[in-house]
Amino acid sequence: MEYLSFKYLYPPRPDYVLTKDRITHYEKEGWAAQYKKNGTCTIIAMSPEGEFHAMNRHAEEHKAWNLTEHIKKVLRHYLPKGHWTVLVGEILHSKTPTIKDTIYIHDVIVHLSKQLVGSSFEERQILLEKLLPNGIEHYSHFEIDPFVWKAKLFRTNIEQEFLSVKDPKIDEGVVLKKLNGKLKPCVKADSNSGWQAKVRYPTKNYQF
């Protein structure tokens, strides 16, 4: 599917919530995991000319945040020139008290001006690693730049990862993703919820 001008695509995100005792079962069934940050779900589109659109999961422009010139410069350096690219991630700014003006990227849904419909999550993770080569390694992500992070993918010991960090000001939990889950056209908010599920840390307002 060609992508030749900007149009909003709903970011793949989970609706289904699991309890932590189900993590091991999903891991055995071929699901992997990425940390869920306390951020704002976002798509970031770069045009062939290097211009950007950043919109939240409600198909709205961000009201209290703009993509910084620094982040734009970093993405222009890594992403293919002359083509559309659309990344999916979280903006870490308004919800995190200690992290500002940072993007946490965990998927790519348009590459070389083509929507990656039909591709598996694992195939897109391989592509994302080529686009944004691993930088400094942290517990949850690779630091491409101090303000551009790429989510790590955990295939084993997911429950241990889930239990290792418990600061909901930064990490809300993990998102389990089926490695062979195929991307469907991103035309609805729940178009791609079937191959994802989230497991959240307990907080005052949310318990297992």
C-alpha positions in Angstrom: 0.0 0.0 0.0 1.6 3.3 -1.2 1.8 6.2 1.2 2.5 9.3 -0.9 1.1 12.1 1.2 0.4 12.6 4.9 -2.7 10.9 6.2 -3.3 9.9 9.7 -2.7 6.3 10.7 -3.9 5.0 14.0 -0.9 3.7 16.0 -1.0 0.0 16.9 -1.8 -0.2 20.6 -3.3 -2.8 23.0 -6.8 -2.7 24.4 -6.7 -6.0 26.3 -5.2 -6.0 29.8 -3.6 -9.1 31.3 -2.6 -9.9 34.9 1.0 -10.7 35.5 0.4 -14.4 36.1 -0.4 -14.7 32.4 2.9 -13.4 31.2 4.7 -16.7 31.1 1.9 -18.4 29.1 2.1 -15.7 26.4 5.9 -15.9 26.3 5.6 -19.7 25.6 3.1 -18.9 22.8 5.7 -16.8 21.0 5.0 -13.3 22.3 7.7 -10.8 23.2 7.5 -7.6 25.2 8.5 -4.0 25.3 8.3 -1.6 28.3 5.2 0.7 28.4 6.4 4.2 29.3 4.2 6.8 31.0 4.0 8.9 27.9 1.7 10.0 25.1 1.1 7.5 22.3 2.2 9.2 19.0 2.8 8.7 15.4 5.7 10.6 13.9 5.7 11.0 10.1 8.7 12.3 8.1 8.0 13.5 4.5 10.4 13.0 1.6 11.5 16.6 2.1 12.3 16.0 5.8 9.2 17.7 7.2 7.4 16.3 10.2 3.9 15.6 11.5 3.4 14.4 15.1 -0.1 13.4 16.2 -1.6 11.6 19.2 -3.7 8.4 19.2 -6.9 10.6 18.9 -5.8 11.9 15.5 -5.0 15.3 17.1 -2.0 17.6 17.0 -0.2 17.8 20.3 -1.5 20.8 22.3 1.3 21.2 24.8 4.3 19.8 22.9 6.0 20.2 19.6 8.6 18.0 18.0 11.8 19.7 18.8 14.3 20.8 16.2 16.9 18.6 17.8 14.8 15.4 17.4 14.0 16.4 13.9 17.7 16.7 13.1 18.4 13.2 14.6 15.6 11.5 12.7 16.6 13.2 9.4 20.1 11.8 9.9 18.8 8.2 10.3 15.6 7.9 8.2 15.6 7.4 4.4 15.6 10.6 2.5 13.2 11.1 -0.4 10.5 8.9 1.1 7.8 8.9 3.7 8.5 7.1 7.0 6.0 6.8 9.9 7.2 5.7 13.3 5.1 4.8 16.4 6.2 5.7 19.9 5.5 7.7 23.0 6.3 11.3 23.8 7.9 11.5 27.2 7.3 15.1 28.4 4.1 16.1 30.2 3.5 12.9 32.2 7.1 12.2 33.4 8.5 14.6 36.0 12.1 13.9 35.2 12.1 13.2 31.4 11.3 16.0 28.9 11.3 16.4 25.2 12.1 12.7 24.5 10.6 10.2 22.1 10.5 6.5 22.8 10.1 4.6 19.5 8.8 1.1 19.4 7.4 0.4 15.9 7.5 1.5 12.2 4.4 1.3 10.0 5.5 3.2 6.9 8.9 2.7 5.2 10.0 3.9 1.7 6.6 5.4 1.2 4.8 2.1 1.6 2.5 1.1 4.5 3.8 -2.1 6.0 0.4 -3.8 6.0 0.9 -7.6 6.2 4.3 -7.4 7.8 4.9 -9.1 11.1 5.8 -7.3 14.3 9.1 -9.2 14.3 9.9 -8.1 10.7 9.3 -4.5 11.6 11.5 -4.7 14.6 14.3 -6.0 12.4 13.7 -3.0 10.0 13.6 -0.6 13.0 17.0 -1.9 14.1 18.4 -1.1 10.6 16.9 2.3 10.6 17.9 3.2 14.2 21.0 1.1 15.0 21.4 0.2 18.7 23.1 2.9 20.8 23.8 3.0 24.5 21.9 0.2 26.2 19.6 0.9 29.1 17.3 -1.5 30.9 14.3 -0.7 28.7 15.7 0.9 25.6 18.7 1.8 23.4 19.7 5.5 23.4 20.0 6.6 19.8 20.4 10.1 21.2 19.8 11.5 24.7 16.3 12.5 23.4 15.6 9.7 20.9 15.1 6.2 22.5 14.3 2.9 20.8 12.5 0.3 22.8 14.3 -3.0 23.6 12.5 -6.2 22.7 12.4 -9.0 25.4 11.7 -12.5 24.2 12.5 -14.4 27.4 12.3 -13.7 31.2 9.5 -11.2 30.6 7.9 -11.6 34.0 11.3 -10.8 35.6 11.6 -7.7 33.5 8.1 -6.7 34.4 8.9 -7.0 38.1 12.4 -5.4 38.0 11.2 -1.8 37.6 8.3 -0.5 39.5 8.3 3.3 39.2 4.9 4.2 37.5 6.1 7.7 37.0 8.3 6.4 34.3 7.2 2.8 33.5 3.6 1.7 33.5 4.4 -1.9 32.8 5.0 -3.9 29.6 3.2 -4.5 26.4 3.2 -8.1 25.1 3.3 -8.4 21.3 2.8 -11.4 19.2 6.0 -11.7 17.1 4.2 -13.1 14.0 1.2 -10.8 14.5 0.5 -9.1 11.1 -0.1 -5.3 10.7 -3.6 -4.5 9.5 -4.5 -1.3 7.8 -4.3 1.4 10.5 -7.8 2.8 9.8 -9.3 2.4 13.3 -8.1 2.8 16.9 -8.4 -1.0 17.5 -7.3 -2.2 14.1 -4.1 -3.8 15.5 -5.1 -4.5 19.1 -5.5 -8.2 18.5 -1.8 -9.0 18.6 -1.0 -6.9 21.6 -1.9 -7.0 25.4 -0.7 -4.8 28.2 0.3 -5.7 31.8 0.4 -2.8 34.2 2.0 -2.2 37.5 -0.4 -1.7 40.4 -0.9 1.9 41.5 -3.3 3.6 43.8 -5.9 3.8 41.0 -5.1 0.5 39.3 -4.6 -2.9 40.9 -3.8 -6.4 39.4 
